[in-house]
């Protein structure tokens, strides 16, 4: 599983905090659950997963559409010289092309028009189509599983970063408490030295 970069999560949190500040509201605290929800809701990868699921689901419908006959409707208008076979058509599905010996005489030729409809259906296709539909459904399940895994990855990453931030904040508080204790100790030793109760070297 790939490691996601933290910038989208940080950007979402920063935008939310900035919006509250601009509206005169005090900055809100972000706990682990809220950070996880923000990461899943605002990360660009979530939109990508939704699009991938929709695309794979649409492929199922495309495979199912193959059960319907293939219907072609056409209309053509052509002009040909006498050097070509009269009544020739452009390529039309399911209709053979007209061919014949060409002549070497060029004259005004003639105009021709044609129109019609063709229908075809593969009688041996259902088994192949069933396999394609099953494959498309499997891809949909795989896309959904991948989206769920990436959602868990995003949520875990956001929770981990919040926990790291809280741990560093607590470390700062502990360091400040140590500084305060040291200052108190220095004050006590200085008072004792001023009263000649302790040697100056202790200070």
Residue pairs with C-beta under 8 A, 6 or more apart in sequence:
1 149
1 150
1 153
2 153
3 157
4 43
4 45
4 150
4 153
4 154
4 157
6 157
6 161
8 39
8 42
8 43
8 44
8 45
9 35
9 38
9 39
9 42
9 43
9 154
9 157
9 158
9 161
10 161
12 38
12 39
12 42
12 43
13 30
13 35
13 38
16 28
16 38
17 27
17 28
20 26
20 27
20 28
21 27
30 38
30 162
31 162
32 158
32 159
32 162
32 163
35 158
35 159
35 161
35 162
36 154
36 155
36 158
36 159
38 158
39 154
39 155
39 157
39 158
40 46
40 151
40 154
40 155
40 158
43 154
45 150
45 154
46 151
46 154
49 143
49 146
49 147
49 150
49 151
50 147
52 143
52 146
52 147
53 140
53 143
53 144
53 147
56 136
56 139
56 140
56 142
56 143
57 140
59 136
59 139
60 133
60 136
60 137
60 140
62 136
63 129
63 132
63 133
63 136
64 129
64 133
66 122
66 125
66 129
66 132
67 126
67 129
69 119
69 120
69 121
70 93
70 119
70 120
70 121
71 117
71 118
71 119
72 92
72 93
72 94
72 117
72 118
72 119
73 116
73 117
74 92
74 114
74 115
74 116
74 117
74 118
75 113
75 114
75 115
76 89
76 90
76 113
76 114
76 115
77 111
77 112
77 113
78 88
78 89
78 90
78 111
78 112
78 113
78 114
79 109
79 110
79 111
79 112
80 86
80 88
80 109
80 110
80 112
81 106
81 107
81 108
81 109
82 103
82 105
82 106
82 107
82 109
83 102
83 103
83 104
83 105
83 106
84 102
85 98
85 99
85 100
85 102
86 110
86 112
87 98
87 112
87 114
88 97
88 98
88 112
89 95
89 97
89 98
89 114
91 97
92 116
92 118
93 118
93 120
94 118
94 119
94 120
95 118
186 203
189 198
189 202
189 203
190 203
192 198
192 202
193 199
193 200
193 202
193 203
